[in-house]
Amino acid sequence: MTIETLTAFFMWCTIINSGLLVLWTLIFLCAPDLVYRMQRKFFPISKEEFTLVFYGFLGVFKIFVLVFNAVPWVVLLIIG
């Protein structure tokens, strides 16, 4: 596997995962009640707890995207 292949792989991973992060954030910001009503059927928690869990999930996902996708891509760009 070449550096160019790895660079392209991490670039697309970063683009796709960042797109998912933006999509989930926009959906939650534009329709929080809809998201809560849909998830309330599966998880019986209060709206405040749900909001806290959802923002925590978004934060952890953002860190994972940065650490496991964006940083390796930037490193490969530097050494390539």
MDAnalysis code that builds the backbone (N, CA, C; Angstrom):
import MDAnalysis as mda
import numpy as np

u = mda.Universe.empty(240, n_residues=80, atom_resindex=np.repeat(np.arange(80), 3), trajectory=True)
u.add_TopologyAttr("name", ["N", "CA", "C"] * 80)
u.add_TopologyAttr("resid", np.arange(1, 81))
u.add_TopologyAttr("resname", ["MET", "THR", "ILE", "GLU", "THR", "LEU", "THR", "ALA", "PHE", "PHE", "MET", "TRP", "CYS", "THR", "ILE", "ILE", "ASN", "SER", "GLY", "LEU", "LEU", "VAL", "LEU", "TRP", "THR", "LEU", "ILE", "PHE", "LEU", "CYS", "ALA", "PRO", "ASP", "LEU", "VAL", "TYR", "ARG", "MET", "GLN", "ARG", "LYS", "PHE", "PHE", "PRO", "ILE", "SER", "LYS", "GLU", "GLU", "PHE", "THR", "LEU", "VAL", "PHE", "TYR", "GLY", "PHE", "LEU", "GLY", "VAL", "PHE", "LYS", "ILE", "PHE", "VAL", "LEU", "VAL", "PHE", "ASN", "ALA", "VAL", "PRO", "TRP", "VAL", "VAL", "LEU", "LEU", "ILE", "ILE", "GLY"])
u.atoms.positions = np.array([
    [0.853, -1.172, 0.000],
    [0.000, 0.000, 0.000],
    [0.906, 1.245, 0.000],
    [0.596, 2.165, -0.865],
    [1.428, 3.357, -0.999],
    [0.906, 4.494, -0.121],
    [1.767, 5.500, 0.051],
    [1.368, 6.668, 0.833],
    [0.222, 7.401, 0.145],
    [0.224, 7.421, -1.178],
    [-0.848, 8.090, -1.914],
    [-2.195, 7.412, -1.673],
    [-2.192, 6.082, -1.632],
    [-3.430, 5.338, -1.368],
    [-3.933, 5.614, 0.046],
    [-3.032, 5.591, 1.019],
    [-3.420, 5.877, 2.394],
    [-3.911, 7.310, 2.552],
    [-3.260, 8.231, 1.866],
    [-3.684, 9.631, 1.931],
    [-5.093, 9.786, 1.385],
    [-5.375, 9.156, 0.251],
    [-6.719, 9.225, -0.334],
    [-7.743, 8.565, 0.584],
    [-7.364, 7.432, 1.188],
    [-8.269, 6.733, 2.100],
    [-8.648, 7.617, 3.287],
    [-7.656, 8.203, 3.948],
    [-7.944, 9.043, 5.113],
    [-8.648, 10.335, 4.726],
    [-8.383, 10.841, 3.521],
    [-9.097, 12.030, 3.068],
    [-10.594, 11.730, 2.956],
    [-10.935, 10.599, 2.313],
    [-12.348, 10.253, 2.158],
    [-12.989, 9.881, 3.485],
    [-12.244, 9.240, 4.364],
    [-12.780, 8.951, 5.706],
    [-13.111, 10.250, 6.438],
    [-12.223, 11.225, 6.330],
    [-12.446, 12.510, 6.990],
    [-13.648, 13.222, 6.398],
    [-13.763, 13.216, 5.080],
    [-14.890, 13.883, 4.419],
    [-16.217, 13.232, 4.793],
    [-16.281, 11.921, 4.723],
    [-17.541, 11.209, 5.008],
    [-17.933, 11.352, 6.475],
    [-16.980, 11.138, 7.385],
    [-17.307, 11.241, 8.811],
    [-17.625, 12.668, 9.231],
    [-16.946, 13.648, 8.644],
    [-17.280, 15.046, 8.940],
    [-18.664, 15.390, 8.414],
    [-19.007, 14.864, 7.251],
    [-20.352, 15.072, 6.713],
    [-21.427, 14.491, 7.612],
    [-21.174, 13.291, 8.145],
    [-22.127, 12.690, 9.086],
    [-22.254, 13.532, 10.351],
    [-21.141, 14.023, 10.838],
    [-21.163, 14.866, 12.036],
    [-21.972, 16.130, 11.791],
    [-21.762, 16.774, 10.664],
    [-22.517, 17.988, 10.334],
    [-23.997, 17.664, 10.160],
    [-24.306, 16.560, 9.492],
    [-25.704, 16.170, 9.280],
    [-26.410, 15.920, 10.605],
    [-25.787, 15.134, 11.497],
    [-26.401, 14.847, 12.792],
    [-26.574, 16.112, 13.616],
    [-25.599, 17.004, 13.543],
    [-25.703, 18.258, 14.283],
    [-26.840, 19.115, 13.749],
    [-26.942, 19.229, 12.431],
    [-28.018, 20.030, 11.835],
    [-29.394, 19.452, 12.136],
    [-29.516, 18.138, 12.045],
    [-30.807, 17.508, 12.348],
    [-31.193, 17.783, 13.796],
    [-30.221, 17.654, 14.701],
    [-30.536, 17.879, 16.109],
    [-30.835, 19.347, 16.396],
    [-30.149, 20.264, 15.718],
    [-30.397, 21.682, 15.944],
    [-31.716, 22.142, 15.327],
    [-32.089, 21.554, 14.188],
    [-33.308, 21.982, 13.484],
    [-34.570, 21.294, 13.999],
    [-34.448, 20.060, 14.458],
    [-35.637, 19.320, 14.895],
    [-35.350, 18.515, 16.160],
    [-35.007, 19.172, 17.258],
    [-34.678, 18.408, 18.471],
    [-35.863, 17.636, 19.042],
    [-37.063, 18.202, 18.930],
    [-38.234, 17.498, 19.463],
    [-38.541, 16.234, 18.671],
    [-38.381, 16.295, 17.364],
    [-38.601, 15.113, 16.526],
    [-37.606, 14.010, 16.878],
    [-36.354, 14.367, 17.027],
    [-35.330, 13.384, 17.379],
    [-35.633, 12.783, 18.746],
    [-36.023, 13.628, 19.692],
    [-36.328, 13.126, 21.033],
    [-37.537, 12.192, 21.009],
    [-38.587, 12.564, 20.286],
    [-39.786, 11.708, 20.221],
    [-39.470, 10.354, 19.606],
    [-38.629, 10.342, 18.565],
    [-38.278, 9.074, 17.926],
    [-37.461, 8.192, 18.873],
    [-36.515, 8.790, 19.588],
    [-35.655, 8.010, 20.465],
    [-36.323, 7.644, 21.784],
    [-37.335, 8.412, 22.189],
    [-38.042, 8.134, 23.438],
    [-38.720, 6.769, 23.397],
    [-39.067, 6.309, 22.204],
    [-39.698, 4.992, 22.077],
    [-38.741, 3.876, 22.492],
    [-37.436, 4.097, 22.297],
    [-36.440, 3.069, 22.604],
    [-35.791, 3.266, 23.975],
    [-35.630, 4.533, 24.381],
    [-34.930, 4.850, 25.617],
    [-35.791, 5.770, 26.469],
    [-36.363, 5.265, 27.553],
    [-37.247, 6.091, 28.390],
    [-36.454, 7.028, 29.314],
    [-35.964, 8.147, 28.760],
    [-35.237, 9.122, 29.566],
    [-35.861, 10.491, 29.356],
    [-35.543, 11.396, 30.251],
    [-36.103, 12.744, 30.145],
    [-35.422, 13.497, 28.994],
    [-36.060, 14.590, 28.595],
    [-35.517, 15.376, 27.497],
    [-34.171, 15.988, 27.865],
    [-34.001, 16.418, 29.100],
    [-32.734, 16.999, 29.536],
    [-31.611, 15.964, 29.480],
    [-31.917, 14.751, 29.962],
    [-30.914, 13.683, 29.898],
    [-30.578, 13.330, 28.457],
    [-31.594, 13.278, 27.606],
    [-31.373, 12.966, 26.199],
    [-30.486, 14.012, 25.536],
    [-30.750, 15.282, 25.818],
    [-29.943, 16.353, 25.238],
    [-28.494, 16.232, 25.691],
    [-28.288, 15.959, 26.966],
    [-26.943, 15.803, 27.497],
    [-26.230, 14.623, 26.837],
    [-26.905, 13.498, 26.708],
    [-26.312, 12.317, 26.087],
    [-26.002, 12.592, 24.612],
    [-26.909, 13.255, 23.913],
    [-26.712, 13.515, 22.492],
    [-25.535, 14.456, 22.261],
    [-25.434, 15.525, 23.046],
    [-24.300, 16.437, 22.909],
    [-22.994, 15.743, 23.296],
    [-23.046, 14.875, 24.279],
    [-21.863, 14.089, 24.626],
    [-21.434, 13.185, 23.494],
    [-22.423, 12.534, 22.850],
    [-22.121, 11.688, 21.704],
    [-21.499, 12.495, 20.577],
    [-22.056, 13.663, 20.284],
    [-21.495, 14.499, 19.219],
    [-20.063, 14.914, 19.549],
    [-19.804, 15.241, 20.793],
    [-18.450, 15.623, 21.194],
    [-17.457, 14.484, 21.049],
    [-17.842, 13.299, 21.504],
    [-16.962, 12.136, 21.390],
    [-16.738, 11.779, 19.927],
    [-17.795, 11.831, 19.119],
    [-17.662, 11.514, 17.701],
    [-16.728, 12.518, 17.014],
    [-16.843, 13.804, 17.376],
    [-15.971, 14.827, 16.797],
    [-14.516, 14.548, 17.149],
    [-14.252, 14.180, 18.392],
    [-12.883, 13.851, 18.795],
    [-12.373, 12.645, 18.023],
    [-13.213, 11.614, 17.865],
    [-12.804, 10.430, 17.109],
    [-12.502, 10.770, 15.656],
    [-13.322, 11.608, 15.042],
    [-13.079, 12.004, 13.648],
    [-11.749, 12.736, 13.543],
    [-11.491, 13.632, 14.458],
    [-10.234, 14.378, 14.420],
    [-9.028, 13.461, 14.655],
    [-9.098, 12.627, 15.678],
    [-7.952, 11.803, 16.058],
    [-7.699, 10.668, 15.069],
    [-8.754, 10.002, 14.612],
    [-8.563, 8.814, 13.798],
    [-8.703, 9.047, 12.294],
    [-9.155, 10.215, 11.869],
    [-9.286, 10.497, 10.440],
    [-8.480, 11.709, 10.004],
    [-8.730, 12.848, 10.626],
    [-8.117, 14.098, 10.158],
    [-6.613, 14.144, 10.463],
    [-6.216, 13.753, 11.669],
    [-4.795, 13.805, 12.023],
    [-3.964, 12.863, 11.147],
    [-4.358, 11.597, 10.957],
    [-3.561, 10.751, 10.056],
    [-3.509, 11.295, 8.628],
    [-4.595, 11.891, 8.160],
    [-4.601, 12.464, 6.818],
    [-3.595, 13.610, 6.711],
    [-3.598, 14.496, 7.682],
    [-2.662, 15.625, 7.678],
    [-1.227, 15.135, 7.773],
    [-0.981, 14.141, 8.614],
    [0.372, 13.578, 8.739],
    [0.830, 12.973, 7.420],
    [-0.045, 12.256, 6.749],
    [0.320, 11.665, 5.453],
    [0.560, 12.741, 4.406],
    [-0.205, 13.834, 4.478],
    [0.050, 14.941, 3.555],
    [1.431, 15.551, 3.809],
    [1.816, 15.652, 5.070],
    [3.105, 16.246, 5.408],
    [4.254, 15.353, 4.953],
    [4.149, 14.057, 5.238],
    [5.283, 13.170, 4.894],
    [5.262, 12.749, 3.427],
    [4.121, 12.916, 2.764],
    [4.013, 12.504, 1.358],
    [4.634, 13.517, 0.470],
])
